[in-house]
Amino acid sequence: MASDDIALLADVLSKTHVGDGELSYKGLGLKLDDAESVEELIREMEQYPGLRALRLEGNTVGVDAARAIAKALESKDLLQRCYWSDMFTGRLRSEIPTALRSLGSALMSAGARLTDLDLSDNAFGPDGVKGIEQLLKSPSCHTLQKLRLNNCGMGIGGGKILAEALTEGHRQSSAHGAPLKLRVFIAGRNRLENEGASALAKAFQLMGSLEEVHMPQNGINHAGVVALASAMRHNPELRVINFNDNTFTKRGTLAMAQALRHLRRVQVINFGDCLVRSEGAIALAAVLREGLPILKELNLSFGEITEAAALVVAQAIMDKPDMEKVDLNGNSLGEEGCEALRESMENMNKGSMLASLSDDEGEPEDEDEDEDDDDDDDDDDAASDDCSEDNKENSGIVKENGITRKDDSPSKPQSPAEIISFLSCPSAERLLQLGEMKTSLQQQVDASDPHKAADVLLKIASLYSEEPETKTAVLETIDAVLKKLLSGSAFQSYCFLSSLLVMMGLLKGEGKTTKVSLVPGQLLCLEHAIQQEYFPQHHAVMLHTFVSRNSEALESCRSASERLSSTLEKKCHDQH
C-alpha cells in the first residue's frame, strides 16, 4: 500500500469511535487486500478494549486482510455486533468463504457472544453459507438475536445449509439450558424458492421466538408459503411479516390467513406483489375483522384484487384503532373502483391512511373461464383444507407440518342413503320425502370444506318454489344449513361466502370451480336468509358489496336479484 494511502487510512480511522463500544469503518470504500493494508485498522481495534460492535460494511476485504483482522478479533471476547454487509465487492466468489471462515473462527476462539450478525449484500451463494456454518452452530451464535442475510444469492442449497445450522445451534443451546432465540431474520432476494423456504420454516417453528421475518423476492410459491405459514403460527411474538414479491395465490394466502388468526402482536403485514387475489383478500379481511388487534400497516398492493374484494378489506379495518397505512395500489379496481375505495375510507374517517392508487391496473377483462395457475393446480377440495380448523379433515386424517397421521377424534357419522340419493339428484319431491330427516342435510356441510358447502346450499336453494309445502321445507333446510355455516369463526364463514360468490359468478376464482346456472329460487333463499338473526350484518355488507357491483351476473334472475339487492341494502343501512 502506498504511503499516502496509509496516511489517508490513518486519518479516517481516527474518526471511527462512535460510542457504545462501536468502531465504525462504514462506507469508507477501503480496498483492504493484505495484512499491511489493515495495520492501522487493527491498531485501532487493539487499542479499544471494550469493543462490542465492529462495522466493516461498504469496504472490500481480501482473504489475507480478513486473516489479519481475524487475528485481532481473537482477543475481543466482548464483541456482540458484527455489521459486515457489502464487504467483498470485487472479490472472487471462491475467496469469500475462506475470509468468512477466518473471521468466524476468530469469534469462536475469542468466546464472543453475538447478538447481531449482518452479512447482507455479499453475493457469496451457498458456499458463503458454508463459510459461516460452523459459526452459526457454535456457542458464539447461541445468543444471536438478529441475523441479516439480505441479497446474498444463497439459493436453495444455501437455504438448506442455513436451516440446518440454525437447527443445530438451537439443539446445542437448548442442551445448555439457554435455547437460541432469534428475533429478527432478514433474507430477501436470495432465490430460496420452495425447498429453501420450507427448510427454514422448520427451523423457525423450532425456535418459536421470531419477532420480524423479512423474506421478499425469493421465488417462493404456494407450497413454500404454506410451510412458512405453519412456522409463523408457532412464533407468537411476531410483529413484522414481509413476504413481498413471492407468489401466494389462493392456497398460500388461505394458509397465511389461517396462521395470522393465532397471532396477536402483528403490527406490519407486507404481502405486496404476492398475487393474493380477491379470494385471498377476503380471507385476510376475515382475519382483520376477528383478530390482529394492534395492526398498523397492511400492504396488499399488486395482487390482482378487484374492487369488491378491496372494499371488503377496507370494511374490515373499520375498528382497528392503531391502523396507519393500507396499501392497495396496483390492483384491478378500475377508475370507479378506486373512487369507491377512497370514498369508503373517507366515510370511516380513515382516508389519510390509504396509500396512493396511481398504479391501478384497471378492471380485469371478463373471461368465460377461471384461471388455472400452473403452481396452483390442485382442485378446490385440496385448496379448502386451509380453511379447516387446525387442518382437521372429515376423514379423521390430520395434516401437520407435512406429516399425515390418524386423528383420534370420532369420525363423522355416515349419511343415510336417502340423503346421499337426494344430493346426487335433488328434487322437491325427494326433499319432502326426507321428512324430519331433512335436518340431517346440515351434517353434509362443513365450514372446513367451503366449496362443498356452497354446492350443497345452492342445490337445496334451487328447489325453491311458491308452493307452500315446498317453500317451507326449502327455507327450513336453508336456515339449518346456513345457521351452522355462519356460526363459526369469521375466517371460515368468509371462506364459505367467498366460495358461494365464485359459484354464483359474482367473484372470479382460481382453479377449476364451475359456476352454476342461477335460478331465481337461489337468490330468494338468500334474500330470506339475510333477514334472519343468524345472518350477521357484516356478512350482509360483504354480499351487498359484490351483488351491487356485479348485477350483470344476476341478469337472468332480474326480479329475484332486485329483491335480494333491496333487502341487502336495508340490512346494511340498519348497520349504520
Secondary structure, DSSP 4 states (H G I P E B T S, - for coil): --HHHHHHHHHHHTT-B-STTEEE-TT---EE-STGGGHHHHHHHHT-TT--EEE-TTSEE-HHHHHHHHHHHTT-TT--EEE--S-BTT--TTHHHHHHHHHHHHHHHHT---SEEE-TT---HHHHHHHHHHHHHSGGGTT--EEE-TT---HHHHHHHHHHHHHHHHHHHHHTT------EEE--SS--HHHHHHHHHHHHHHH---SEEE--SS---HHHHHHHHHHHHT-TT--EEE-TTS--HHHHHHHHHHHHTT-S---EEE-TTS--HHHHHHHHHHHHHHS-TT--EEE--SS--BHHHHHHHHHHTTT-TT--EEE-TTSB-HHHHHHHHHHHHHHTT-GGGBPP-TT---SPPP-SS-B--GGG-S-HHHHGGGGSGGGB-TTSEEEETTEEEE--SPPPPPPPHHHHHHHHS--HHHHHHHGGGGGGGGGG--TT-HHHHHHHHHHHHTT--SSHHHHHHHHHHHHHHHHHHTSS-HHHHHHHHHHHHHHTTSS--BTTPPPP---HHHHHHHHHHTTSTTS-HHHHHHHHHHHHH-GGGGGGGHHHHHHHHHHHHHHHHHH-
